Amino acid sequence: MTLSQAEFTFVSNLVRKEASIVLAPGKEYLVEARLIPVARAVGAPNVNDFIADLQKRPNPQHQRKIIDALTTNETSWFRDREPFSALIDVVLPDLIKARQAVRKLRFWSAASSSGQEAYSLAITLQENLPAGWTYEIMGTDISTEMIARAEKAEYSQVEVNRGLPATQLVQYFERAGAHWRIIPALRKNVSFKHMSLTAPFPPMQPFDVIFLRNVLIYFDVATKRQVLQNAAKILRPDGWLFLGAAETTIGIDDNYERVAAGRTSAYRIRNAVPAGAARRG
Ligand SMILES: C[S@@+](CC[C@H](N)C(=O)[O-])C[C@H]1O[C@@H](n2cnc3c(N)ncnc32)[C@H](O)[C@@H]1O
């Protein structure tokens, strides 16, 4: 059993419409392999019947399951390391000076997958903010399954082995049967919400730092530009944006400039008027 061209087109149109993810021709086998367990879970005899049924009777719940199955949720603790070192060495010293009056920072892990990025940020802030400072981290993702996992905050041994130092495992996790669960003292600063980056953004308080990592790669240029423009509106004028190693704003959105941040790069709003400064003219 293989997907027909029409079935593949139906699925790729759905995923493009709902998540702006581009499934190029040639991905038929990937789509089929990812949809086999979904079809089985909803009681369809096979993927072809599952798709045929959806074409006849649109079913938002089944559509969501397809989006969940076709998004790549690959993530790990302190992914790529350098962005987290840059936070400690460059970004936090800068923000600690700039936010003396409020002593509070807000971070956004956009496309947070199962939560490792958001909790890695929480550990970094927990260990590097001066006493008396507070922080909030919001994680969002289009996958409802990933949001549920992130909220549960439980990880298998294999998952914690991916990038989490043993000292931090001991300090910030407790045993939960065969799994490890993040301790409440860390969880209380982190919340998760379902959100599509490619739909109009809901109202949000501005953020000091946005981690928008390893998700733009799935979008076409127009969608990347739209997401970056929307992100600029909720990034504080003197805030910091981090993208994945294979992603950039260059040639896509000139409102950002790339700046060195330790051994990696970050992006800042070009010619931003610092918060509190009067505009001239
Ligand atoms: C490869 S993971 C990256 C996770 C994390 N940011 C990191 O770098 O490790 C990509 C995530 O983007 C999410 N995603 C894909 N399309 C999205 C969209 N349109 N809106 C929000 N999240 C999306 C997927 O569900 C997935 O969890």
The ligand as a Gaussian input file, in Angstrom:
#p B3LYP/6-31G(d) Opt

LIG

0 1
 C       12.589000      20.549000      15.685000
 S       11.500000      21.057000      16.949000
 C       12.469000      22.335000      17.739000
 C       12.319000      22.322000      19.231000
 C       13.218000      23.326000      19.972000
 N       12.913000      24.704000      19.596000
 C       14.676000      23.028000      19.717000
 O       15.342000      23.778000      19.017000
 O       15.148000      22.001000      20.207000
 C       10.310000      21.993000      15.982000
 C        9.002000      22.255000      16.709000
 O        8.272000      23.215000      15.947000
 C        6.912000      22.922000      16.075000
 N        6.181000      23.577000      14.971000
 C        6.155000      23.241000      13.653000
 N        5.366000      24.074000      12.968000
 C        4.888000      24.972000      13.857000
 C        4.012000      26.097000      13.747000
 N        3.463000      26.449000      12.586000
 N        3.731000      26.794000      14.868000
 C        4.273000      26.436000      16.071000
 N        5.105000      25.393000      16.232000
 C        5.416000      24.660000      15.136000
 C        6.856000      21.405000      16.021000
 O        5.666000      20.897000      16.567000
 C        8.120000      21.043000      16.819000
 O        7.824000      20.751000      18.163000

